[in-house]
Amino acid sequence: MDCPQPFETATFYQALLGGFISPEDQSADWINLFEPSGRQILSFQRAENYVASTWPDNTVPDQVHIDILVDSHDEAEPAVFAAGGRLIDGSDDHPSFRGYADHIGRPFCLVVERGRAGMRPSCNGAEARRKRHPLPPTAVWH
């Protein structure tokens, strides 16, 4: 994912998803986030002119959107705030997800699984296969 500060952005998502980051060089232009098993799950690339999405209005469209499957919004939300994220859509109109922005303004959602086994509604209205992750919560990309 493009970002102005790869190390800081990797650290934000590590706080939500666990695992480890490499390299640990805070000035690196490319940082990877790995599960404890060693499987790479996200990469962060320095983009000096990064502009955050303005989702949900799409004046600046989403470049990537991550849904993180959680058991409870109320239990997972404090980790988002502690890592420097903020709530951007907590509407009761869609109780299965809440929209947040990470520390640089990139939107993502915490999603409580609903619906058919093996499927879940994403916050953009489409359905996607659930990507299993050994650590709760689970990240799903679309």
C-alpha positions as YAML, in Angstrom:
chain: A
units: angstrom
residues:
- id: 1
  name: MET
  ca: [0.00, 0.00, 0.00]
- id: 2
  name: ASP
  ca: [1.26, 3.45, -0.84]
- id: 3
  name: CYS
  ca: [1.87, 5.70, 2.16]
- id: 4
  name: PRO
  ca: [4.12, 8.58, 3.18]
- id: 5
  name: GLN
  ca: [5.67, 6.67, 6.12]
- id: 6
  name: PRO
  ca: [6.00, 2.89, 5.55]
- id: 7
  name: PHE
  ca: [7.34, 2.03, 9.00]
- id: 8
  name: GLU
  ca: [4.66, 4.00, 10.86]
- id: 9
  name: THR
  ca: [1.91, 2.59, 8.64]
- id: 10
  name: ALA
  ca: [3.16, -0.98, 9.10]
- id: 11
  name: THR
  ca: [3.24, -0.38, 12.85]
- id: 12
  name: PHE
  ca: [-0.39, 0.82, 12.78]
- id: 13
  name: TYR
  ca: [-1.62, -2.36, 11.05]
- id: 14
  name: GLN
  ca: [0.64, -4.53, 13.20]
- id: 15
  name: ALA
  ca: [-1.17, -3.11, 16.25]
- id: 16
  name: LEU
  ca: [-4.48, -4.31, 14.75]
- id: 17
  name: LEU
  ca: [-3.43, -7.61, 13.16]
- id: 18
  name: GLY
  ca: [-0.39, -8.76, 15.16]
- id: 19
  name: GLY
  ca: [2.64, -10.36, 13.56]
- id: 20
  name: PHE
  ca: [6.00, -8.72, 12.86]
- id: 21
  name: ILE
  ca: [7.42, -6.17, 10.46]
- id: 22
  name: SER
  ca: [10.58, -6.35, 8.36]
- id: 23
  name: PRO
  ca: [12.88, -4.69, 7.75]
- id: 24
  name: GLU
  ca: [12.95, -2.88, 11.08]
- id: 25
  name: ASP
  ca: [14.77, 0.06, 9.49]
- id: 26
  name: GLN
  ca: [12.46, 2.99, 10.19]
- id: 27
  name: SER
  ca: [13.77, 4.88, 7.14]
- id: 28
  name: ALA
  ca: [13.15, 2.05, 4.64]
- id: 29
  name: ASP
  ca: [11.04, 2.81, 1.57]
- id: 30
  name: TRP
  ca: [9.38, -0.64, 1.67]
- id: 31
  name: ILE
  ca: [8.17, -2.46, 4.81]
- id: 32
  name: ASN
  ca: [6.39, -5.82, 5.03]
- id: 33
  name: LEU
  ca: [3.96, -7.09, 7.68]
- id: 34
  name: PHE
  ca: [4.10, -10.83, 8.34]
- id: 35
  name: GLU
  ca: [1.96, -13.25, 10.32]
- id: 36
  name: PRO
  ca: [3.83, -14.99, 13.18]
- id: 37
  name: SER
  ca: [4.13, -18.01, 10.83]
- id: 38
  name: GLY
  ca: [6.21, -15.89, 8.45]
- id: 39
  name: ARG
  ca: [3.53, -15.47, 5.76]
- id: 40
  name: GLN
  ca: [3.59, -11.95, 4.32]
- id: 41
  name: ILE
  ca: [0.18, -10.26, 4.61]
- id: 42
  name: LEU
  ca: [0.71, -6.57, 3.76]
- id: 43
  name: SER
  ca: [3.42, -4.38, 2.25]
- id: 44
  name: PHE
  ca: [3.86, -0.64, 2.59]
- id: 45
  name: GLN
  ca: [5.67, 1.50, 0.00]
- id: 46
  name: ARG
  ca: [6.80, 5.09, 0.43]
- id: 47
  name: ALA
  ca: [4.79, 7.49, -1.74]
- id: 48
  name: GLU
  ca: [5.98, 11.04, -1.14]
- id: 49
  name: ASN
  ca: [2.85, 12.59, -2.69]
- id: 50
  name: TYR
  ca: [0.32, 10.26, -1.03]
- id: 51
  name: VAL
  ca: [-3.21, 11.66, -0.82]
- id: 52
  name: ALA
  ca: [-5.68, 9.83, 1.42]
- id: 53
  name: SER
  ca: [-9.04, 8.74, 0.08]
- id: 54
  name: THR
  ca: [-12.04, 10.84, 1.07]
- id: 55
  name: TRP
  ca: [-14.30, 7.78, 1.36]
- id: 56
  name: PRO
  ca: [-17.24, 7.58, 1.55]
- id: 57
  name: ASP
  ca: [-17.66, 10.61, -0.77]
- id: 58
  name: ASN
  ca: [-14.98, 9.46, -3.29]
- id: 59
  name: THR
  ca: [-13.70, 12.94, -4.17]
- id: 60
  name: VAL
  ca: [-10.34, 11.15, -3.85]
- id: 61
  name: PRO
  ca: [-11.17, 7.48, -4.60]
- id: 62
  name: ASP
  ca: [-10.02, 4.51, -2.54]
- id: 63
  name: GLN
  ca: [-6.80, 2.96, -3.80]
- id: 64
  name: VAL
  ca: [-7.23, -0.13, -1.61]
- id: 65
  name: HIS
  ca: [-9.72, -0.99, 1.07]
- id: 66
  name: ILE
  ca: [-9.22, -3.47, 3.90]
- id: 67
  name: ASP
  ca: [-12.02, -5.12, 5.86]
- id: 68
  name: ILE
  ca: [-10.92, -6.55, 9.20]
- id: 69
  name: LEU
  ca: [-13.26, -9.26, 10.48]
- id: 70
  name: VAL
  ca: [-13.86, -8.98, 14.23]
- id: 71
  name: ASP
  ca: [-16.07, -10.65, 16.81]
- id: 72
  name: SER
  ca: [-17.31, -7.31, 18.16]
- id: 73
  name: HIS
  ca: [-16.91, -3.68, 17.11]
- id: 74
  name: ASP
  ca: [-16.91, -2.59, 20.72]
- id: 75
  name: GLU
  ca: [-14.10, -4.98, 21.64]
- id: 76
  name: ALA
  ca: [-11.94, -4.20, 18.57]
- id: 77
  name: GLU
  ca: [-12.49, -0.45, 18.35]
- id: 78
  name: PRO
  ca: [-10.20, 0.55, 21.27]
- id: 79
  name: ALA
  ca: [-7.19, -0.95, 19.43]
- id: 80
  name: VAL
  ca: [-7.97, 1.27, 16.42]
- id: 81
  name: PHE
  ca: [-8.06, 4.40, 18.58]
- id: 82
  name: ALA
  ca: [-4.95, 3.38, 20.55]
- id: 83
  name: ALA
  ca: [-3.02, 2.95, 17.27]
- id: 84
  name: GLY
  ca: [-4.06, 6.44, 16.10]
- id: 85
  name: GLY
  ca: [-7.11, 5.62, 13.96]
- id: 86
  name: ARG
  ca: [-10.45, 7.39, 13.99]
- id: 87
  name: LEU
  ca: [-14.09, 6.52, 13.37]
- id: 88
  name: ILE
  ca: [-15.45, 7.93, 10.09]
- id: 89
  name: ASP
  ca: [-18.71, 5.98, 9.72]
- id: 90
  name: GLY
  ca: [-20.44, 4.42, 12.70]
- id: 91
  name: SER
  ca: [-23.96, 4.61, 11.28]
- id: 92
  name: ASP
  ca: [-26.62, 2.24, 12.57]
- id: 93
  name: ASP
  ca: [-27.79, 1.89, 8.94]
- id: 94
  name: HIS
  ca: [-25.27, -0.93, 8.45]
- id: 95
  name: PRO
  ca: [-24.74, -2.73, 11.77]
- id: 96
  name: SER
  ca: [-22.28, -5.30, 10.38]
- id: 97
  name: PHE
  ca: [-19.52, -2.74, 9.72]
- id: 98
  name: ARG
  ca: [-18.02, 0.50, 10.95]
- id: 99
  name: GLY
  ca: [-15.71, 2.65, 8.83]
- id: 100
  name: TYR
  ca: [-12.43, 4.01, 10.20]
- id: 101
  name: ALA
  ca: [-9.41, 5.89, 8.91]
- id: 102
  name: ASP
  ca: [-5.89, 4.86, 9.81]
- id: 103
  name: HIS
  ca: [-3.32, 7.39, 11.06]
- id: 104
  name: ILE
  ca: [-2.77, 8.76, 7.52]
- id: 105
  name: GLY
  ca: [-6.46, 8.86, 6.58]
- id: 106
  name: ARG
  ca: [-6.75, 5.58, 4.59]
- id: 107
  name: PRO
  ca: [-10.22, 4.10, 5.15]
- id: 108
  name: PHE
  ca: [-10.78, 0.55, 6.38]
- id: 109
  name: CYS
  ca: [-13.66, -1.25, 8.07]
- id: 110
  name: LEU
  ca: [-14.17, -3.43, 11.10]
- id: 111
  name: VAL
  ca: [-16.71, -6.02, 10.00]
- id: 112
  name: VAL
  ca: [-18.73, -8.36, 12.21]
- id: 113
  name: GLU
  ca: [-19.39, -11.46, 10.13]
- id: 114
  name: ARG
  ca: [-22.98, -11.99, 9.04]
- id: 115
  name: GLY
  ca: [-24.64, -14.06, 6.33]
- id: 116
  name: ARG
  ca: [-23.80, -17.38, 4.75]
- id: 117
  name: ALA
  ca: [-21.03, -19.63, 6.04]
- id: 118
  name: GLY
  ca: [-17.75, -18.83, 4.30]
- id: 119
  name: MET
  ca: [-19.07, -15.52, 2.94]
- id: 120
  name: ARG
  ca: [-19.45, -12.13, 4.46]
- id: 121
  name: PRO
  ca: [-20.93, -8.82, 3.36]
- id: 122
  name: SER
  ca: [-18.25, -6.22, 2.84]
- id: 123
  name: CYS
  ca: [-18.75, -2.59, 3.66]
- id: 124
  name: ASN
  ca: [-18.92, -1.69, -0.04]
- id: 125
  name: GLY
  ca: [-21.98, -3.93, -0.48]
- id: 126
  name: ALA
  ca: [-20.23, -6.73, -2.40]
- id: 127
  name: GLU
  ca: [-19.68, -10.21, -1.00]
- id: 128
  name: ALA
  ca: [-16.20, -11.64, -0.76]
- id: 129
  name: ARG
  ca: [-14.72, -14.94, 0.37]
- id: 130
  name: ARG
  ca: [-13.48, -14.85, 3.92]
- id: 131
  name: LYS
  ca: [-9.68, -14.88, 4.05]
- id: 132
  name: ARG
  ca: [-8.68, -16.97, 7.05]
- id: 133
  name: HIS
  ca: [-6.04, -15.45, 9.30]
- id: 134
  name: PRO
  ca: [-4.66, -17.27, 12.33]
- id: 135
  name: LEU
  ca: [-4.97, -14.19, 14.53]
- id: 136
  name: PRO
  ca: [-8.24, -12.47, 15.25]
- id: 137
  name: PRO
  ca: [-9.14, -10.07, 13.70]
- id: 138
  name: THR
  ca: [-8.96, -11.16, 10.04]
- id: 139
  name: ALA
  ca: [-8.05, -8.86, 7.15]
- id: 140
  name: VAL
  ca: [-9.98, -9.22, 3.89]
- id: 141
  name: TRP
  ca: [-8.90, -7.27, 0.83]
- id: 142
  name: HIS
  ca: [-11.20, -6.15, -1.97]
...
